[in-house]
């Protein structure tokens, strides 16, 4: 596997994250923190202007230069490793099936392309699709620029229900759950096949280049891991979710070597019990969202996941650490720690993690 030249213990960091999937501990839980180097000397790329936002998103070379500078000018503490993911927005998977994307400052969104179910035949994936080829090119650029400096990830794929929402838009999709359930299930089955093909394709590409496997959640592992999700689930009942989407999510988990479910927002908590019953699901990433307190306020959710034998990816502040150590077992925790000021500051905190048993 490709070493990171400026991080001597990169292998140990990956080994800890590999152990996370089986809720094992090598010497302490996984913990990551970042801090700016006091006197960074690697040049940042000069700022650029573009005729349109889309052009900025498509300037892969400039994005790669920024990723290199970020890798060289920051301290990656604990188990943190520099990584960059080819990103054209969260609905890129739907764009592979013919959706057009609109680009904003910090995200993109799809233009629905399935106006009625009579035209479902036009929803087809092709490797000649312009967006698929752009992600391939983006990946190539990152792999070349990051060699020895950062790990390249696979893009943010959203198959299943979220893919079809992009084709239909949320209002139509809600009606479809009642009026077009059979059509939905047939389209889901087709999308699931393409997802498995693409997941294997991207993991094969990364591993052939000597890469660890990583993506937007930030986990860096030798395992071919996946992050299933369904943001549309916050709009529907548990019964609808279990019938329409849960089987496909379980199959996604079975297809990967490891998996972590992205559970997004309090309205999605109604589905947690169903998700915890998926035997092949290794962990939960609970995202409570802005305006819903901080990590400490959701301890019952974390305890429920641990009681079901699932790992947890948690983002918390240094000031919350003692509370978490009092309430959770260290096994199966992947913690992103905010509020770390420096390498020296982190060294004092790491002693706590080493004693957490």
Secondary structure, DSSP 4 states (H G I P E B T S, - for coil): ----TT-TTHHHHHHHHHHHTTT--SSS-EEEEEEE-TT--SPPPPP---SSHHHHHT-HHHHHHHHHHHHHHEEEEET---EEE--S-TTHHHHTTT-EEEE-SS-EEEEP--SSGGGGGG----TT-HHHHHHHHHHHHHHHHHTTT-EEE------HHHHHHHHH-HHHHHHHHHH-HHHHHHHHHHHHHHHHHHHHHHHHHHHHTTPPEE-TT--EESS-EE--B-GGGGGS-HHHHHHHTHHHHHHHHHHSSEEEEEEESGGGGGGHHHHHT-TT--EEEEE--TTS--GGGGHHHHHHHHHTT-EEEEEEEGGGHHHHHHHS-STTEEEEEE---SHHHHHHHHHHHHT--
